[in-house]
Amino acid sequence: MLSPFFAKCDGVLLIDPDEAQEHEFRANCERTGEAICDLVLATGITKLICGFIDEADRNRLSAFGVDIRLGSCSRPVTLLAREFDVLPKA
């Protein structure tokens, strides 16, 4: 489930689009905007779905080429991942 608080989220769930059953979770131990941005950038991902992201974190990740979309916290993450291209940009 997505967190409505980007900096305070539990971590990042990596979903391989080619292997629907392959998921990897990386914890956000520090629970700060800087820490979660560093975690996202360390993964090398280019697509990110959030329930919310503040402007500073969005700008930082976008500057590194991460395409950020907003998804409903009430929808399953796997469904949001399949619908990435139709989700609104952050």
N, CA, C and O atoms as a CHARMM CRD file, in Angstrom:
* protein
*
  360
    1    1 MET  N      0.83900  -1.17400   0.00000 PROA 1      0.00000
    2    1 MET  CA     0.00000   0.00000   0.00000 PROA 1      0.00000
    3    1 MET  C      0.88900   1.24500   0.00000 PROA 1      0.00000
    4    1 MET  O      1.89700   1.28900   0.70500 PROA 1      0.00000
    5    2 LEU  N      0.52400   2.23300  -0.77200 PROA 2      0.00000
    6    2 LEU  CA     1.28400   3.47600  -0.79400 PROA 2      0.00000
    7    2 LEU  C      1.09400   4.24400   0.49900 PROA 2      0.00000
    8    2 LEU  O      0.05000   4.15600   1.14500 PROA 2      0.00000
    9    3 SER  N      2.10700   4.98900   0.86200 PROA 3      0.00000
   10    3 SER  CA     2.02800   5.85100   2.04100 PROA 3      0.00000
   11    3 SER  C      1.61800   7.24900   1.60900 PROA 3      0.00000
   12    3 SER  O      2.07500   7.73200   0.57200 PROA 3      0.00000
   13    4 PRO  N      0.76700   7.90700   2.38400 PROA 4      0.00000
   14    4 PRO  CA     0.41600   9.28900   2.05500 PROA 4      0.00000
   15    4 PRO  C      1.51700  10.26900   2.47300 PROA 4      0.00000
   16    4 PRO  O      1.39200  11.47000   2.23500 PROA 4      0.00000
   17    5 PHE  N      2.58900   9.77400   3.09200 PROA 5      0.00000
   18    5 PHE  CA     3.68400  10.62300   3.54900 PROA 5      0.00000
   19    5 PHE  C      4.99500  10.11600   2.96200 PROA 5      0.00000
   20    5 PHE  O      5.56300   9.14600   3.46500 PROA 5      0.00000
   21    6 PHE  N      5.48300  10.75900   1.90300 PROA 6      0.00000
   22    6 PHE  CA     6.65400  10.27800   1.18000 PROA 6      0.00000
   23    6 PHE  C      7.85800  10.08900   2.09400 PROA 6      0.00000
   24    6 PHE  O      8.44200   9.00600   2.11800 PROA 6      0.00000
   25    7 ALA  N      8.23900  11.11100   2.84000 PROA 7      0.00000
   26    7 ALA  CA     9.44200  11.02800   3.67400 PROA 7      0.00000
   27    7 ALA  C      9.30600  10.00400   4.79700 PROA 7      0.00000
   28    7 ALA  O     10.30700   9.43900   5.23800 PROA 7      0.00000
   29    8 LYS  N      8.10700   9.76200   5.25700 PROA 8      0.00000
   30    8 LYS  CA     7.87400   8.85800   6.38900 PROA 8      0.00000
   31    8 LYS  C      7.49600   7.44600   5.97100 PROA 8      0.00000
   32    8 LYS  O      7.19400   6.61300   6.82600 PROA 8      0.00000
   33    9 CYS  N      7.50600   7.16000   4.66600 PROA 9      0.00000
   34    9 CYS  CA     7.07700   5.83800   4.19800 PROA 9      0.00000
   35    9 CYS  C      8.01000   4.73900   4.70100 PROA 9      0.00000
   36    9 CYS  O      9.14900   5.00600   5.08500 PROA 9      0.00000
   37   10 ASP  N      7.51800   3.51000   4.69300 PROA 10     0.00000
   38   10 ASP  CA     8.28400   2.35600   5.16900 PROA 10     0.00000
   39   10 ASP  C      9.49800   2.05800   4.30000 PROA 10     0.00000
   40   10 ASP  O     10.51000   1.55800   4.79200 PROA 10     0.00000
   41   11 GLY  N      9.40000   2.36300   3.00600 PROA 11     0.00000
   42   11 GLY  CA    10.50100   2.07300   2.10200 PROA 11     0.00000
   43   11 GLY  C     10.04600   2.05800   0.66300 PROA 11     0.00000
   44   11 GLY  O      9.00100   2.60800   0.31700 PROA 11     0.00000
   45   12 VAL  N     10.84500   1.42300  -0.16600 PROA 12     0.00000
   46   12 VAL  CA    10.59500   1.35200  -1.60500 PROA 12     0.00000
   47   12 VAL  C     10.37200  -0.10500  -1.99100 PROA 12     0.00000
   48   12 VAL  O     11.17400  -0.97800  -1.65600 PROA 12     0.00000
   49   13 LEU  N      9.27900  -0.35600  -2.69700 PROA 13     0.00000
   50   13 LEU  CA     9.01100  -1.68700  -3.22700 PROA 13     0.00000
   51   13 LEU  C      9.38000  -1.66300  -4.70100 PROA 13     0.00000
   52   13 LEU  O      8.77800  -0.93600  -5.49100 PROA 13     0.00000
   53   14 LEU  N     10.36500  -2.45800  -5.06100 PROA 14     0.00000
   54   14 LEU  CA    10.80500  -2.54300  -6.45500 PROA 14     0.00000
   55   14 LEU  C     10.03100  -3.65500  -7.14400 PROA 14     0.00000
   56   14 LEU  O      9.99500  -4.79000  -6.66900 PROA 14     0.00000
   57   15 ILE  N      9.41400  -3.31600  -8.26800 PROA 15     0.00000
   58   15 ILE  CA     8.64200  -4.28300  -9.04600 PROA 15     0.00000
   59   15 ILE  C      9.24900  -4.34100 -10.43600 PROA 15     0.00000
   60   15 ILE  O      9.32300  -3.32800 -11.13100 PROA 15     0.00000
   61   16 ASP  N      9.67900  -5.51300 -10.83500 PROA 16     0.00000
   62   16 ASP  CA    10.22600  -5.71100 -12.17100 PROA 16     0.00000
   63   16 ASP  C      9.06000  -5.87800 -13.13400 PROA 16     0.00000
   64   16 ASP  O      8.29600  -6.83500 -13.01000 PROA 16     0.00000
   65   17 PRO  N      8.90400  -4.95700 -14.10100 PROA 17     0.00000
   66   17 PRO  CA     7.75900  -5.05300 -15.01100 PROA 17     0.00000
   67   17 PRO  C      7.77500  -6.30100 -15.88900 PROA 17     0.00000
   68   17 PRO  O      6.72700  -6.73600 -16.36800 PROA 17     0.00000
   69   18 ASP  N      8.95100  -6.87700 -16.10200 PROA 18     0.00000
   70   18 ASP  CA     9.04400  -8.08300 -16.92700 PROA 18     0.00000
   71   18 ASP  C      8.78400  -9.35900 -16.12800 PROA 18     0.00000
   72   18 ASP  O      8.44700 -10.39700 -16.69700 PROA 18     0.00000
   73   19 GLU  N      8.93900  -9.27400 -14.82900 PROA 19     0.00000
   74   19 GLU  CA     8.73700 -10.41900 -13.94200 PROA 19     0.00000
   75   19 GLU  C      7.73000 -10.00600 -12.86700 PROA 19     0.00000
   76   19 GLU  O      8.12200  -9.58600 -11.77800 PROA 19     0.00000
   77   20 ALA  N      6.46900 -10.12100 -13.16000 PROA 20     0.00000
   78   20 ALA  CA     5.40900  -9.63600 -12.27600 PROA 20     0.00000
   79   20 ALA  C      5.51100 -10.19500 -10.85200 PROA 20     0.00000
   80   20 ALA  O      5.06200  -9.54400  -9.90800 PROA 20     0.00000
   81   21 GLN  N      6.07600 -11.35600 -10.68500 PROA 21     0.00000
   82   21 GLN  CA     6.18100 -11.96400  -9.36200 PROA 21     0.00000
   83   21 GLN  C      7.43600 -11.54700  -8.61000 PROA 21     0.00000
   84   21 GLN  O      7.59100 -11.87500  -7.43400 PROA 21     0.00000
   85   22 GLU  N      8.32900 -10.83100  -9.27400 PROA 22     0.00000
   86   22 GLU  CA     9.59200 -10.42300  -8.66100 PROA 22     0.00000
   87   22 GLU  C      9.45000  -9.06900  -7.98800 PROA 22     0.00000
   88   22 GLU  O      9.30200  -8.05000  -8.66200 PROA 22     0.00000
   89   23 HSD  N      9.49500  -9.05300  -6.64900 PROA 23     0.00000
   90   23 HSD  CA     9.41900  -7.82000  -5.87400 PROA 23     0.00000
   91   23 HSD  C     10.58000  -7.80200  -4.88800 PROA 23     0.00000
   92   23 HSD  O     11.00200  -8.84200  -4.38300 PROA 23     0.00000
   93   24 GLU  N     11.08400  -6.60600  -4.62500 PROA 24     0.00000
   94   24 GLU  CA    12.13500  -6.43600  -3.62500 PROA 24     0.00000
   95   24 GLU  C     11.79300  -5.20800  -2.80200 PROA 24     0.00000
   96   24 GLU  O     11.45200  -4.16600  -3.36300 PROA 24     0.00000
   97   25 PHE  N     11.87700  -5.30800  -1.48100 PROA 25     0.00000
   98   25 PHE  CA    11.58400  -4.19400  -0.59900 PROA 25     0.00000
   99   25 PHE  C     12.87700  -3.67600   0.00700 PROA 25     0.00000
  100   25 PHE  O     13.71500  -4.44500   0.47900 PROA 25     0.00000
  101   26 ARG  N     13.02500  -2.33800  -0.01800 PROA 26     0.00000
  102   26 ARG  CA    14.17600  -1.69700   0.62600 PROA 26     0.00000
  103   26 ARG  C     13.64200  -0.70100   1.64900 PROA 26     0.00000
  104   26 ARG  O     12.90500   0.22300   1.30700 PROA 26     0.00000
  105   27 ALA  N     14.02200  -0.90100   2.90200 PROA 27     0.00000
  106   27 ALA  CA    13.48700  -0.11600   4.01300 PROA 27     0.00000
  107   27 ALA  C     14.03500   1.31000   4.05500 PROA 27     0.00000
  108   27 ALA  O     15.18600   1.57000   3.70700 PROA 27     0.00000
  109   28 ASN  N     13.17600   2.21400   4.49000 PROA 28     0.00000
  110   28 ASN  CA    13.52000   3.62000   4.72700 PROA 28     0.00000
  111   28 ASN  C     13.71800   3.77500   6.23800 PROA 28     0.00000
  112   28 ASN  O     12.80000   4.18800   6.94600 PROA 28     0.00000
  113   29 CYS  N     14.89000   3.45200   6.72000 PROA 29     0.00000
  114   29 CYS  CA    15.14600   3.41800   8.15900 PROA 29     0.00000
  115   29 CYS  C     15.17300   4.80000   8.80200 PROA 29     0.00000
  116   29 CYS  O     14.75300   4.94900   9.95000 PROA 29     0.00000
  117   30 GLU  N     15.65300   5.80000   8.09500 PROA 30     0.00000
  118   30 GLU  CA    15.80600   7.13600   8.68100 PROA 30     0.00000
  119   30 GLU  C     14.52400   7.96200   8.65500 PROA 30     0.00000
  120   30 GLU  O     14.35700   8.87700   9.46100 PROA 30     0.00000
  121   31 ARG  N     13.63400   7.64700   7.74700 PROA 31     0.00000
  122   31 ARG  CA    12.33100   8.32700   7.65000 PROA 31     0.00000
  123   31 ARG  C     12.44700   9.84300   7.47200 PROA 31     0.00000
  124   31 ARG  O     11.77400  10.62100   8.14700 PROA 31     0.00000
  125   32 THR  N     13.32300  10.23500   6.54300 PROA 32     0.00000
  126   32 THR  CA    13.45200  11.64600   6.17300 PROA 32     0.00000
  127   32 THR  C     13.34100  11.76200   4.66500 PROA 32     0.00000
  128   32 THR  O     13.54700  10.78400   3.94700 PROA 32     0.00000
  129   33 GLY  N     13.01700  12.95600   4.18000 PROA 33     0.00000
  130   33 GLY  CA    12.94700  13.17600   2.73900 PROA 33     0.00000
  131   33 GLY  C     14.27100  12.89800   2.05500 PROA 33     0.00000
  132   33 GLY  O     14.30600  12.27600   0.99400 PROA 33     0.00000
  133   34 GLU  N     15.36200  13.35500   2.65500 PROA 34     0.00000
  134   34 GLU  CA    16.68000  13.13600   2.07200 PROA 34     0.00000
  135   34 GLU  C     17.01000  11.65000   2.00200 PROA 34     0.00000
  136   34 GLU  O     17.53600  11.17400   0.99600 PROA 34     0.00000
  137   35 ALA  N     16.69900  10.91400   3.07400 PROA 35     0.00000
  138   35 ALA  CA    17.01100   9.48200   3.10900 PROA 35     0.00000
  139   35 ALA  C     16.21500   8.71100   2.06300 PROA 35     0.00000
  140   35 ALA  O     16.77500   7.85200   1.38100 PROA 35     0.00000
  141   36 ILE  N     14.92900   8.99500   1.92000 PROA 36     0.00000
  142   36 ILE  CA    14.13500   8.24500   0.94300 PROA 36     0.00000
  143   36 ILE  C     14.54600   8.62100  -0.48400 PROA 36     0.00000
  144   36 ILE  O     14.54700   7.76500  -1.36800 PROA 36     0.00000
  145   37 CYS  N     14.89200   9.87900  -0.71700 PROA 37     0.00000
  146   37 CYS  CA    15.39100  10.25500  -2.04200 PROA 37     0.00000
  147   37 CYS  C     16.69300   9.52100  -2.35000 PROA 37     0.00000
  148   37 CYS  O     16.86900   9.00000  -3.45100 PROA 37     0.00000
  149   38 ASP  N     17.60500   9.48000  -1.37700 PROA 38     0.00000
  150   38 ASP  CA    18.85900   8.74700  -1.56900 PROA 38     0.00000
  151   38 ASP  C     18.59300   7.27500  -1.85800 PROA 38     0.00000
  152   38 ASP  O     19.24900   6.67500  -2.71000 PROA 38     0.00000
  153   39 LEU  N     17.63200   6.69900  -1.14900 PROA 39     0.00000
  154   39 LEU  CA    17.27000   5.29400  -1.35400 PROA 39     0.00000
  155   39 LEU  C     16.73200   5.07800  -2.76400 PROA 39     0.00000
  156   39 LEU  O     17.13400   4.13400  -3.44400 PROA 39     0.00000
  157   40 VAL  N     15.83200   5.94400  -3.20300 PROA 40     0.00000
  158   40 VAL  CA    15.26500   5.84500  -4.55000 PROA 40     0.00000
  159   40 VAL  C     16.37800   5.96400  -5.59400 PROA 40     0.00000
  160   40 VAL  O     16.44300   5.16300  -6.52600 PROA 40     0.00000
  161   41 LEU  N     17.23900   6.94300  -5.44200 PROA 41     0.00000
  162   41 LEU  CA    18.31300   7.13500  -6.41700 PROA 41     0.00000
  163   41 LEU  C     19.29800   5.97300  -6.42300 PROA 41     0.00000
  164   41 LEU  O     19.83200   5.62000  -7.47400 PROA 41     0.00000
  165   42 ALA  N     19.54200   5.38100  -5.26900 PROA 42     0.00000
  166   42 ALA  CA    20.46900   4.23900  -5.18200 PROA 42     0.00000
  167   42 ALA  C     19.93800   3.01300  -5.91700 PROA 42     0.00000
  168   42 ALA  O     20.72300   2.15900  -6.33100 PROA 42     0.00000
  169   43 THR  N     18.62900   2.91100  -6.08400 PROA 43     0.00000
  170   43 THR  CA    18.05500   1.75100  -6.77200 PROA 43     0.00000
  171   43 THR  C     18.28000   1.82600  -8.28000 PROA 43     0.00000
  172   43 THR  O     18.31100   0.79900  -8.95800 PROA 43     0.00000
  173   44 GLY  N     18.43800   3.05200  -8.80600 PROA 44     0.00000
  174   44 GLY  CA    18.59200   3.22200 -10.24400 PROA 44     0.00000
  175   44 GLY  C     17.27800   3.21500 -11.00700 PROA 44     0.00000
  176   44 GLY  O     17.28100   3.16700 -12.23700 PROA 44     0.00000
  177   45 ILE  N     16.15500   3.26300 -10.29800 PROA 45     0.00000
  178   45 ILE  CA    14.86200   3.23300 -10.97600 PROA 45     0.00000
  179   45 ILE  C     14.63900   4.51100 -11.77900 PROA 45     0.00000
  180   45 ILE  O     15.24400   5.54700 -11.50100 PROA 45     0.00000
  181   46 THR  N     13.77500   4.42500 -12.76200 PROA 46     0.00000
  182   46 THR  CA    13.42400   5.59000 -13.57500 PROA 46     0.00000
  183   46 THR  C     11.94700   5.93700 -13.44500 PROA 46     0.00000
  184   46 THR  O     11.50300   6.96200 -13.96300 PROA 46     0.00000
  185   47 LYS  N     11.17400   5.08200 -12.75000 PROA 47     0.00000
  186   47 LYS  CA     9.74200   5.31700 -12.56600 PROA 47     0.00000
  187   47 LYS  C      9.40900   5.12300 -11.09800 PROA 47     0.00000
  188   47 LYS  O      9.85700   4.16900 -10.46200 PROA 47     0.00000
  189   48 LEU  N      8.60000   6.06000 -10.56400 PROA 48     0.00000
  190   48 LEU  CA     8.23200   6.01600  -9.15500 PROA 48     0.00000
  191   48 LEU  C      6.76800   6.39600  -8.99800 PROA 48     0.00000
  192   48 LEU  O      6.29800   7.35900  -9.60500 PROA 48     0.00000
  193   49 ILE  N      6.05200   5.63700  -8.18400 PROA 49     0.00000
  194   49 ILE  CA     4.65700   5.95700  -7.87000 PROA 49     0.00000
  195   49 ILE  C      4.58500   6.30100  -6.38600 PROA 49     0.00000
  196   49 ILE  O      5.07600   5.55400  -5.54000 PROA 49     0.00000
  197   50 CYS  N      3.96900   7.43700  -6.08200 PROA 50     0.00000
  198   50 CYS  CA     3.82700   7.90800  -4.69800 PROA 50     0.00000
  199   50 CYS  C      2.37400   8.26000  -4.43300 PROA 50     0.00000
  200   50 CYS  O      1.61800   8.57000  -5.35400 PROA 50     0.00000
  201   51 GLY  N      1.99200   8.20600  -3.15900 PROA 51     0.00000
  202   51 GLY  CA     0.69400   8.72400  -2.75200 PROA 51     0.00000
  203   51 GLY  C      0.76600  10.23200  -2.61500 PROA 51     0.00000
  204   51 GLY  O     -0.22100  10.93000  -2.84300 PROA 51     0.00000
  205   52 PHE  N      1.93900  10.73600  -2.24200 PROA 52     0.00000
  206   52 PHE  CA     2.21800  12.16000  -2.09600 PROA 52     0.00000
  207   52 PHE  C      3.73200  12.33200  -2.13200 PROA 52     0.00000
  208   52 PHE  O      4.46900  11.46100  -1.66900 PROA 52     0.00000
  209   53 ILE  N      4.19400  13.44700  -2.67700 PROA 53     0.00000
  210   53 ILE  CA     5.61100  13.80200  -2.61800 PROA 53     0.00000
  211   53 ILE  C      5.68600  15.32400  -2.57800 PROA 53     0.00000
  212   53 ILE  O      5.01500  16.00700  -3.35200 PROA 53     0.00000
  213   54 ASP  N      6.51000  15.85300  -1.66600 PROA 54     0.00000
  214   54 ASP  CA     6.58800  17.31000  -1.58300 PROA 54     0.00000
  215   54 ASP  C      7.43700  17.85300  -2.73500 PROA 54     0.00000
  216   54 ASP  O      8.16200  17.10900  -3.39500 PROA 54     0.00000
  217   55 GLU  N      7.33500  19.13600  -2.95700 PROA 55     0.00000
  218   55 GLU  CA     7.96100  19.77100  -4.11900 PROA 55     0.00000
  219   55 GLU  C      9.48000  19.61000  -4.14000 PROA 55     0.00000
  220   55 GLU  O     10.05400  19.33700  -5.19500 PROA 55     0.00000
  221   56 ALA  N     10.13300  19.77300  -3.00000 PROA 56     0.00000
  222   56 ALA  CA    11.59400  19.67200  -2.96200 PROA 56     0.00000
  223   56 ALA  C     12.07100  18.26700  -3.33500 PROA 56     0.00000
  224   56 ALA  O     13.01300  18.11700  -4.11200 PROA 56     0.00000
  225   57 ASP  N     11.42200  17.23800  -2.78300 PROA 57     0.00000
  226   57 ASP  CA    11.80300  15.85700  -3.09800 PROA 57     0.00000
  227   57 ASP  C     11.47900  15.53400  -4.55800 PROA 57     0.00000
  228   57 ASP  O     12.25800  14.87000  -5.24200 PROA 57     0.00000
  229   58 ARG  N     10.32600  16.00700  -5.02600 PROA 58     0.00000
  230   58 ARG  CA     9.94600  15.78400  -6.42900 PROA 58     0.00000
  231   58 ARG  C     10.97500  16.41100  -7.35800 PROA 58     0.00000
  232   58 ARG  O     11.40600  15.78100  -8.32400 PROA 58     0.00000
  233   59 ASN  N     11.36700  17.63300  -7.07700 PROA 59     0.00000
  234   59 ASN  CA    12.33700  18.32400  -7.92100 PROA 59     0.00000
  235   59 ASN  C     13.68900  17.62100  -7.91500 PROA 59     0.00000
  236   59 ASN  O     14.33700  17.50300  -8.95600 PROA 59     0.00000
  237   60 ARG  N     14.10900  17.15800  -6.75500 PROA 60     0.00000
  238   60 ARG  CA    15.39600  16.45900  -6.65900 PROA 60     0.00000
  239   60 ARG  C     15.38900  15.18300  -7.49400 PROA 60     0.00000
  240   60 ARG  O     16.31300  14.94500  -8.27200 PROA 60     0.00000
  241   61 LEU  N     14.35300  14.36300  -7.33800 PROA 61     0.00000
  242   61 LEU  CA    14.29600  13.10900  -8.08400 PROA 61     0.00000
  243   61 LEU  C     14.10700  13.34900  -9.58000 PROA 61     0.00000
  244   61 LEU  O     14.71000  12.66000 -10.40200 PROA 61     0.00000
  245   62 SER  N     13.27900  14.31700  -9.92800 PROA 62     0.00000
  246   62 SER  CA    13.05700  14.64100 -11.34900 PROA 62     0.00000
  247   62 SER  C     14.34900  15.09400 -12.01400 PROA 62     0.00000
  248   62 SER  O     14.59300  14.78200 -13.17900 PROA 62     0.00000
  249   63 ALA  N     15.17500  15.82500 -11.28000 PROA 63     0.00000
  250   63 ALA  CA    16.45000  16.29400 -11.83000 PROA 63     0.00000
  251   63 ALA  C     17.37000  15.13400 -12.19700 PROA 63     0.00000
  252   63 ALA  O     18.24900  15.27500 -13.04600 PROA 63     0.00000
  253   64 PHE  N     17.16300  13.99100 -11.55400 PROA 64     0.00000
  254   64 PHE  CA    17.94400  12.79100 -11.85200 PROA 64     0.00000
  255   64 PHE  C     17.23000  11.86900 -12.84100 PROA 64     0.00000
  256   64 PHE  O     17.65500  10.73200 -13.05100 PROA 64     0.00000
  257   65 GLY  N     16.14100  12.36000 -13.45300 PROA 65     0.00000
  258   65 GLY  CA    15.46600  11.60800 -14.49600 PROA 65     0.00000
  259   65 GLY  C     14.39900  10.64000 -14.03300 PROA 65     0.00000
  260   65 GLY  O     13.96700   9.79500 -14.81500 PROA 65     0.00000
  261   66 VAL  N     13.96100  10.73200 -12.79300 PROA 66     0.00000
  262   66 VAL  CA    12.92600   9.83400 -12.29000 PROA 66     0.00000
  263   66 VAL  C     11.55500  10.39200 -12.68000 PROA 66     0.00000
  264   66 VAL  O     11.22900  11.53400 -12.35600 PROA 66     0.00000
  265   67 ASP  N     10.76600   9.59200 -13.36700 PROA 67     0.00000
  266   67 ASP  CA     9.40000   9.94100 -13.76200 PROA 67     0.00000
  267   67 ASP  C      8.49200   9.59600 -12.59300 PROA 67     0.00000
  268   67 ASP  O      8.32000   8.42100 -12.26600 PROA 67     0.00000
  269   68 ILE  N      7.90700  10.61500 -11.95600 PROA 68     0.00000
  270   68 ILE  CA     7.12400  10.42100 -10.72900 PROA 68     0.00000
  271   68 ILE  C      5.64900  10.58600 -11.03500 PROA 68     0.00000
  272   68 ILE  O      5.23000  11.58400 -11.62400 PROA 68     0.00000
  273   69 ARG  N      4.86300   9.59500 -10.62900 PROA 69     0.00000
  274   69 ARG  CA     3.41400   9.61500 -10.82000 PROA 69     0.00000
  275   69 ARG  C      2.72800   9.49000  -9.46500 PROA 69     0.00000
  276   69 ARG  O      3.29400   8.95400  -8.51200 PROA 69     0.00000
  277   70 LEU  N      1.51600   9.98900  -9.39900 PROA 70     0.00000
  278   70 LEU  CA     0.72400   9.90500  -8.17000 PROA 70     0.00000
  279   70 LEU  C     -0.32700   8.81600  -8.30100 PROA 70     0.00000
  280   70 LEU  O     -1.00200   8.70100  -9.32400 PROA 70     0.00000
  281   71 GLY  N     -0.45300   8.01800  -7.24500 PROA 71     0.00000
  282   71 GLY  CA    -1.43500   6.95100  -7.22900 PROA 71     0.00000
  283   71 GLY  C     -2.24200   6.99100  -5.94600 PROA 71     0.00000
  284   71 GLY  O     -1.79100   7.53000  -4.93600 PROA 71     0.00000
  285   72 SER  N     -3.40900   6.43300  -5.98700 PROA 72     0.00000
  286   72 SER  CA    -4.28800   6.38200  -4.83000 PROA 72     0.00000
  287   72 SER  C     -3.76200   5.38600  -3.80300 PROA 72     0.00000
  288   72 SER  O     -3.40000   4.26000  -4.14400 PROA 72     0.00000
  289   73 CYS  N     -3.72400   5.81100  -2.55100 PROA 73     0.00000
  290   73 CYS  CA    -3.27600   4.92900  -1.46400 PROA 73     0.00000
  291   73 CYS  C     -4.24600   3.78000  -1.21200 PROA 73     0.00000
  292   73 CYS  O     -3.90800   2.82700  -0.50900 PROA 73     0.00000
  293   74 SER  N     -5.43900   3.86100  -1.77500 PROA 74     0.00000
  294   74 SER  CA    -6.43600   2.80500  -1.54700 PROA 74     0.00000
  295   74 SER  C     -6.39200   1.71400  -2.61600 PROA 74     0.00000
  296   74 SER  O     -7.14300   0.74300  -2.52900 PROA 74     0.00000
  297   75 ARG  N     -5.52600   1.85500  -3.62200 PROA 75     0.00000
  298   75 ARG  CA    -5.44700   0.85200  -4.69100 PROA 75     0.00000
  299   75 ARG  C     -4.21300  -0.01500  -4.51600 PROA 75     0.00000
  300   75 ARG  O     -3.20100   0.47200  -4.01200 PROA 75     0.00000
  301   76 PRO  N     -4.25600  -1.26100  -4.90700 PROA 76     0.00000
  302   76 PRO  CA    -3.09100  -2.14400  -4.79400 PROA 76     0.00000
  303   76 PRO  C     -1.91100  -1.62000  -5.61700 PROA 76     0.00000
  304   76 PRO  O     -2.08100  -1.15000  -6.74100 PROA 76     0.00000
  305   77 VAL  N     -0.74000  -1.70900  -5.04600 PROA 77     0.00000
  306   77 VAL  CA     0.47400  -1.20700  -5.69100 PROA 77     0.00000
  307   77 VAL  C      0.72300  -1.91500  -7.02200 PROA 77     0.00000
  308   77 VAL  O      1.13700  -1.28000  -7.99200 PROA 77     0.00000
  309   78 THR  N      0.47700  -3.21300  -7.07300 PROA 78     0.00000
  310   78 THR  CA     0.72500  -3.94600  -8.31900 PROA 78     0.00000
  311   78 THR  C     -0.17400  -3.43900  -9.44400 PROA 78     0.00000
  312   78 THR  O      0.24900  -3.38100 -10.59800 PROA 78     0.00000
  313   79 LEU  N     -1.39900  -3.07700  -9.11500 PROA 79     0.00000
  314   79 LEU  CA    -2.31200  -2.51500 -10.11300 PROA 79     0.00000
  315   79 LEU  C     -1.81400  -1.14400 -10.56600 PROA 79     0.00000
  316   79 LEU  O     -1.81900  -0.84700 -11.76000 PROA 79     0.00000
  317   80 LEU  N     -1.38900  -0.31400  -9.62600 PROA 80     0.00000
  318   80 LEU  CA    -0.85400   1.00100  -9.97800 PROA 80     0.00000
  319   80 LEU  C      0.37000   0.86500 -10.89000 PROA 80     0.00000
  320   80 LEU  O      0.53000   1.63800 -11.83400 PROA 80     0.00000
  321   81 ALA  N      1.21500  -0.09800 -10.61400 PROA 81     0.00000
  322   81 ALA  CA     2.41300  -0.30100 -11.43100 PROA 81     0.00000
  323   81 ALA  C      2.03900  -0.65000 -12.87200 PROA 81     0.00000
  324   81 ALA  O      2.67900  -0.17600 -13.81200 PROA 81     0.00000
  325   82 ARG  N      1.00900  -1.47400 -13.04800 PROA 82     0.00000
  326   82 ARG  CA     0.56800  -1.83500 -14.40200 PROA 82     0.00000
  327   82 ARG  C     -0.02400  -0.63800 -15.13700 PROA 82     0.00000
  328   82 ARG  O      0.03400  -0.56500 -16.36400 PROA 82     0.00000
  329   83 GLU  N     -0.59500   0.30200 -14.38000 PROA 83     0.00000
  330   83 GLU  CA    -1.25200   1.47300 -14.97900 PROA 83     0.00000
  331   83 GLU  C     -0.37100   2.72500 -14.95500 PROA 83     0.00000
  332   83 GLU  O     -0.87600   3.83800 -15.10400 PROA 83     0.00000
  333   84 PHE  N      0.92800   2.55300 -14.76900 PROA 84     0.00000
  334   84 PHE  CA     1.84200   3.68700 -14.58400 PROA 84     0.00000
  335   84 PHE  C      1.63900   4.79700 -15.60300 PROA 84     0.00000
  336   84 PHE  O      1.54400   5.96700 -15.23400 PROA 84     0.00000
  337   85 ASP  N      1.57300   4.44900 -16.86300 PROA 85     0.00000
  338   85 ASP  CA     1.51700   5.45400 -17.93200 PROA 85     0.00000
  339   85 ASP  C      0.26400   6.32500 -17.91400 PROA 85     0.00000
  340   85 ASP  O      0.27100   7.41100 -18.49500 PROA 85     0.00000
  341   86 VAL  N     -0.80800   5.88100 -17.26600 PROA 86     0.00000
  342   86 VAL  CA    -2.03500   6.69800 -17.22100 PROA 86     0.00000
  343   86 VAL  C     -2.19000   7.44500 -15.90100 PROA 86     0.00000
  344   86 VAL  O     -3.12400   8.23300 -15.74600 PROA 86     0.00000
  345   87 LEU  N     -1.28500   7.20900 -14.94500 PROA 87     0.00000
  346   87 LEU  CA    -1.33800   7.92600 -13.67100 PROA 87     0.00000
  347   87 LEU  C     -0.90000   9.38100 -13.88500 PROA 87     0.00000
  348   87 LEU  O     -0.07000   9.65300 -14.75200 PROA 87     0.00000
  349   88 PRO  N     -1.45200  10.31600 -13.10000 PROA 88     0.00000
  350   88 PRO  CA    -1.06700  11.72200 -13.24100 PROA 88     0.00000
  351   88 PRO  C      0.37200  11.96100 -12.77800 PROA 88     0.00000
  352   88 PRO  O      0.83800  11.36100 -11.80900 PROA 88     0.00000
  353   89 LYS  N      1.05600  12.84400 -13.48700 PROA 89     0.00000
  354   89 LYS  CA     2.42100  13.20900 -13.10000 PROA 89     0.00000
  355   89 LYS  C      2.38100  14.02400 -11.81600 PROA 89     0.00000
  356   89 LYS  O      1.46900  14.81700 -11.58200 PROA 89     0.00000
  357   90 ALA  N      3.39800  13.80300 -10.99500 PROA 90     0.00000
  358   90 ALA  CA     3.50800  14.54800  -9.72800 PROA 90     0.00000
  359   90 ALA  C      3.94600  15.98000 -10.00500 PROA 90     0.00000
  360   90 ALA  O      4.09800  16.77100  -9.07400 PROA 90     0.00000
